[in-house]
Amino acid sequence: MTEFELIERYFRDGCQRGSKRKDVLFGIGDDAAILRAPDNNQLVVTTDTLVEGIHFLKDIDPKVLAYKSVAVNLSDLAAMGADPAWLTLALTLPKSDEAWLAGFAEGLNQICEYYGIALVGGDTTRGPLTITLTAMGHVPSDRGIYRHGANPGDWIFVTGTLGDSAAGLKLLTGDLSCDEDLKEFLVTKHLRPVPRVLAGRSLRGIASACMDLSDGLAGDIKHICKASEVSAHINIEQLPLSSALQQALGEANAQSLAIVGGEDYELLFTVPENRKGALMTALGEAGVNHSCIGQMRGGSGVHFYRDGELVTDLVDSFQHF
Amino acid sequence: MTEFELIERYFRDGCQRGSKRKDVLFGIGDDAAILRAPDNNQLVVTTDTLVEGIHFLKDIDPKVLAYKSVAVNLSDLAAMGADPAWLTLALTLPKSDEAWLAGFAEGLNQICEYYGIALVGGDTTRGPLTITLTAMGHVPSDRGIYRHGANPGDWIFVTGTLGDSAAGLKLLTGDLSCDEDLKEFLVTKHLRPVPRVLAGRSLRGIASACMDLSDGLAGDIKHICKASEVSAHINIEQLPLSSALQQALGEANAQSLAIVGGEDYELLFTVPENRKGALMTALGEAGVNHSCIGQMRGGSGVHFYRDGELVTDLVDSFQHF
C-alpha cells in the first residue's frame, strides 16, 4: 500500500464510519468537506498546533498523542460553551510508518467516537512531526461564553484539580519521582486530559466569562482580567489539589504547580453572585467537581493571597521549585 | 514587543479590521472564534499544509508565501462551488523575525481583503517553518459540486492555461531558463496562482463534477474518474497552453507540463452536453477562459490522444523532459 492508501484506510474509513454524523454531507475524499450547521446556532472554531519536542515528548505513544491533540482542541470549544462536532487534521510526518499511523488513527478514532465528532478533512505532508487540528462546534445563538464578560464581584471558579498535569510531565522527564500509583495518576492527567465538554455546555447562561487553562492559572487568568477589565483575587488555600499531587510534592509545591503549572485543561470561569445557585445545580447534574478560588474586583492585575495576606512576590515565593 | 504581541499586532489587527465581515461575532483573541453561518447554506471546509523545502522554496518572500498559502485553500473551496468566508492559520516558525512576520501578515491581509474573507483564529508555535490553513466557505444547500458526479458523455473542461506554474518552478530552481518577460509571466503563475473563486461559483448547477488541479492533470483527473466511475478521454492538442509556455519550451514540452506539471490551481470540471450553453453563458459573464479538453466515457482510466491516436505510453512519451 502507498502512504496515501494507508492514510485513507486509517482515517477515512475509521473516522467517517465511526462517527455517523448526519450533518456530514461529505467528509474526507473531495477538495473540501460539506457540512450542515444546525439552525439557530453559531459556529465555534479553534486551531491548535502540536510540535514534537515542544508540545510533546519525542517517544510519545501515537495513540496518546492523537488523543491529546484532539482533547486540547475540544477543551477550547468547551471554554466557549460549544458542543464539538467536526475536526480537520493536518499531519506532517517525517516518514511513512504504518505502525505509528495505525496507533495514531486508533487514538483519533477513539476520542472522535467518544465525543461523537467526525473527522471531515485533512492533509498529510512530509516533514518534521507536527499536528494541527481545527475543531468546529456549535453553540446556540448568542450563548457563547467569552473571556470579556467578567464583572467586579463575580466569583472565580475552576473545574477539577490543578497542577497534576505539570507534575505528570516532570515525572515523565525525570525531574520528579514518587510512588508508582501516584505517578500513574499524575502522568495520566498529563497525557490524557479530559476536555470539559459537558461542563462548558452547562455553563451557558451561568458563567459570565470562561477560558480553559493551558498555560497555567497565573498566566491564563490575566487574559480574563484584561479582556473584562477587572482584577482577580485568588486565595491560594482554596486551589483544588488532588491528594496524589499533595502526597507526591507536599502542599506548598503542590500549590506552586497549581498556580504556574500548565496543561491542566480545566475550565476557569466567573459566576455572578446571583447565579451561584444555578451553577451548583448545573454542574451538580453534570457531575463536575468545581471550586471557588477567589473573586473578581475592579482595577487590574492578578493578586494571590495566602491566609488572607497578599503574596507580594509570587515568583519569589515559588523560585525554590 | 514580545512575539505574542507582534503576532497579535500583525494578524489580529490587520485581518480583523480589514475584512469587516458581520458574520464574525468574535474572531481572534478568545479560546475560539464564534461565527454565524448563513441560512439555507452548507459549510465547506478544507485544510492544507505547506512545509518549507517541500511545498515552497527556502528563500520565498513571506508576502508571496502568505498569498499562495491562502490561494491554495481558496482553490479547494472554489472546486466545491463555495464562496470563501473564514480562515484559520497555524503558523510554525523557527524563530521570531519581525520583518518576516510583517511581510507574511501583509500578504495575508491583502488576499483576505481582496476576497472579503476574515482570519478568525490561529496558533503560532516554535518549530520548522510550516503553515497550515483551514478555509471555510458556504454553498447554497445541496448545490456543492463533488468529484463523483461525472457521467459518460460529459465534456471535460479546464479553466485558464496549464503547465505555466510547473515551468515557473523550474525557472526558479534553475532547471530551465528563458527570456526575462516569459520568465516573469511563468514565475508569477507559480508564485501567485489565482484561485478560481468566481468560476467555481458560476459552475453551480452546471458542472456535474469539479476539482482543482494541484498535482497535475494526469494524476488529478484520475480522482474524478474513480469517484464517478467513468473513463477520461483527453485530446492533447486541445490542452490550453499559454503563448509564454510555448515560446519558452516549444509545443511538445509545453504539452508535457500541461499534463504532468502540478500547481496549476485551475478548475477541472465536467459538463453534460445539455448544459454546455449554460456554461458558456455563466463563464462568459464571469470572464473566465475555459477549454474543452475531452470527454468522459464508460469504463475506467485516463486516456490521452494525439491527433486522434491513443498515446499508449504517456510516461514514455514525456520521459525526455
HADDOCK unambig.tbl for C-alpha pairs under 7 A between the chains (distance, minus, plus):
assign (segid A and resid 30 and name CA) (segid B and resid 146 and name CA) 6.71 0.50 0.50
assign (segid A and resid 30 and name CA) (segid B and resid 147 and name CA) 6.38 0.50 0.50
assign (segid A and resid 31 and name CA) (segid B and resid 46 and name CA) 6.99 0.50 0.50
assign (segid A and resid 31 and name CA) (segid B and resid 76 and name CA) 5.13 0.50 0.50
assign (segid A and resid 31 and name CA) (segid B and resid 79 and name CA) 6.56 0.50 0.50
assign (segid A and resid 31 and name CA) (segid B and resid 80 and name CA) 6.80 0.50 0.50
assign (segid A and resid 31 and name CA) (segid B and resid 211 and name CA) 6.32 0.50 0.50
assign (segid A and resid 32 and name CA) (segid B and resid 44 and name CA) 6.19 0.50 0.50
assign (segid A and resid 32 and name CA) (segid B and resid 45 and name CA) 5.31 0.50 0.50
assign (segid A and resid 32 and name CA) (segid B and resid 46 and name CA) 4.59 0.50 0.50
assign (segid A and resid 32 and name CA) (segid B and resid 76 and name CA) 6.23 0.50 0.50
assign (segid A and resid 32 and name CA) (segid B and resid 77 and name CA) 6.39 0.50 0.50
assign (segid A and resid 32 and name CA) (segid B and resid 80 and name CA) 6.84 0.50 0.50
assign (segid A and resid 33 and name CA) (segid B and resid 44 and name CA) 5.44 0.50 0.50
assign (segid A and resid 33 and name CA) (segid B and resid 45 and name CA) 5.13 0.50 0.50
assign (segid A and resid 33 and name CA) (segid B and resid 46 and name CA) 6.44 0.50 0.50
assign (segid A and resid 34 and name CA) (segid B and resid 42 and name CA) 6.38 0.50 0.50
assign (segid A and resid 34 and name CA) (segid B and resid 43 and name CA) 5.60 0.50 0.50
assign (segid A and resid 34 and name CA) (segid B and resid 44 and name CA) 4.57 0.50 0.50
assign (segid A and resid 34 and name CA) (segid B and resid 45 and name CA) 6.61 0.50 0.50
assign (segid A and resid 35 and name CA) (segid B and resid 42 and name CA) 5.61 0.50 0.50
assign (segid A and resid 35 and name CA) (segid B and resid 43 and name CA) 4.91 0.50 0.50
assign (segid A and resid 35 and name CA) (segid B and resid 44 and name CA) 6.25 0.50 0.50
assign (segid A and resid 36 and name CA) (segid B and resid 42 and name CA) 5.02 0.50 0.50
assign (segid A and resid 36 and name CA) (segid B and resid 43 and name CA) 6.05 0.50 0.50
assign (segid A and resid 37 and name CA) (segid B and resid 42 and name CA) 6.80 0.50 0.50
assign (segid A and resid 37 and name CA) (segid B and resid 43 and name CA) 6.82 0.50 0.50
assign (segid A and resid 42 and name CA) (segid B and resid 34 and name CA) 6.38 0.50 0.50
assign (segid A and resid 42 and name CA) (segid B and resid 35 and name CA) 5.62 0.50 0.50
assign (segid A and resid 42 and name CA) (segid B and resid 36 and name CA) 5.01 0.50 0.50
assign (segid A and resid 42 and name CA) (segid B and resid 37 and name CA) 6.80 0.50 0.50
assign (segid A and resid 43 and name CA) (segid B and resid 34 and name CA) 5.59 0.50 0.50
assign (segid A and resid 43 and name CA) (segid B and resid 35 and name CA) 4.91 0.50 0.50
assign (segid A and resid 43 and name CA) (segid B and resid 36 and name CA) 6.05 0.50 0.50
assign (segid A and resid 43 and name CA) (segid B and resid 37 and name CA) 6.83 0.50 0.50
assign (segid A and resid 44 and name CA) (segid B and resid 32 and name CA) 6.20 0.50 0.50
assign (segid A and resid 44 and name CA) (segid B and resid 33 and name CA) 5.46 0.50 0.50
assign (segid A and resid 44 and name CA) (segid B and resid 34 and name CA) 4.57 0.50 0.50
assign (segid A and resid 44 and name CA) (segid B and resid 35 and name CA) 6.26 0.50 0.50
assign (segid A and resid 45 and name CA) (segid B and resid 32 and name CA) 5.33 0.50 0.50
assign (segid A and resid 45 and name CA) (segid B and resid 33 and name CA) 5.16 0.50 0.50
assign (segid A and resid 45 and name CA) (segid B and resid 34 and name CA) 6.61 0.50 0.50
assign (segid A and resid 46 and name CA) (segid B and resid 31 and name CA) 6.99 0.50 0.50
assign (segid A and resid 46 and name CA) (segid B and resid 32 and name CA) 4.61 0.50 0.50
assign (segid A and resid 46 and name CA) (segid B and resid 33 and name CA) 6.45 0.50 0.50
assign (segid A and resid 46 and name CA) (segid B and resid 121 and name CA) 6.42 0.50 0.50
assign (segid A and resid 47 and name CA) (segid B and resid 88 and name CA) 6.85 0.50 0.50
assign (segid A and resid 47 and name CA) (segid B and resid 90 and name CA) 6.86 0.50 0.50
assign (segid A and resid 47 and name CA) (segid B and resid 121 and name CA) 6.78 0.50 0.50
assign (segid A and resid 47 and name CA) (segid B and resid 122 and name CA) 5.62 0.50 0.50
assign (segid A and resid 47 and name CA) (segid B and resid 123 and name CA) 6.28 0.50 0.50
assign (segid A and resid 48 and name CA) (segid B and resid 90 and name CA) 6.96 0.50 0.50
assign (segid A and resid 48 and name CA) (segid B and resid 123 and name CA) 5.61 0.50 0.50
assign (segid A and resid 49 and name CA) (segid B and resid 90 and name CA) 6.44 0.50 0.50
assign (segid A and resid 49 and name CA) (segid B and resid 123 and name CA) 6.47 0.50 0.50
assign (segid A and resid 49 and name CA) (segid B and resid 125 and name CA) 6.90 0.50 0.50
assign (segid A and resid 51 and name CA) (segid B and resid 127 and name CA) 6.74 0.50 0.50
assign (segid A and resid 76 and name CA) (segid B and resid 31 and name CA) 5.14 0.50 0.50
assign (segid A and resid 76 and name CA) (segid B and resid 32 and name CA) 6.23 0.50 0.50
assign (segid A and resid 77 and name CA) (segid B and resid 32 and name CA) 6.39 0.50 0.50
assign (segid A and resid 79 and name CA) (segid B and resid 31 and name CA) 6.57 0.50 0.50
assign (segid A and resid 80 and name CA) (segid B and resid 31 and name CA) 6.80 0.50 0.50
assign (segid A and resid 80 and name CA) (segid B and resid 32 and name CA) 6.84 0.50 0.50
assign (segid A and resid 88 and name CA) (segid B and resid 47 and name CA) 6.85 0.50 0.50
assign (segid A and resid 90 and name CA) (segid B and resid 47 and name CA) 6.87 0.50 0.50
assign (segid A and resid 90 and name CA) (segid B and resid 48 and name CA) 6.96 0.50 0.50
assign (segid A and resid 90 and name CA) (segid B and resid 49 and name CA) 6.43 0.50 0.50
assign (segid A and resid 121 and name CA) (segid B and resid 46 and name CA) 6.42 0.50 0.50
assign (segid A and resid 121 and name CA) (segid B and resid 47 and name CA) 6.77 0.50 0.50
assign (segid A and resid 122 and name CA) (segid B and resid 47 and name CA) 5.62 0.50 0.50
assign (segid A and resid 123 and name CA) (segid B and resid 47 and name CA) 6.28 0.50 0.50
assign (segid A and resid 123 and name CA) (segid B and resid 48 and name CA) 5.62 0.50 0.50
assign (segid A and resid 123 and name CA) (segid B and resid 49 and name CA) 6.48 0.50 0.50
assign (segid A and resid 125 and name CA) (segid B and resid 49 and name CA) 6.92 0.50 0.50
assign (segid A and resid 127 and name CA) (segid B and resid 51 and name CA) 6.75 0.50 0.50
assign (segid A and resid 146 and name CA) (segid B and resid 30 and name CA) 6.71 0.50 0.50
assign (segid A and resid 147 and name CA) (segid B and resid 30 and name CA) 6.39 0.50 0.50
assign (segid A and resid 211 and name CA) (segid B and resid 31 and name CA) 6.34 0.50 0.50
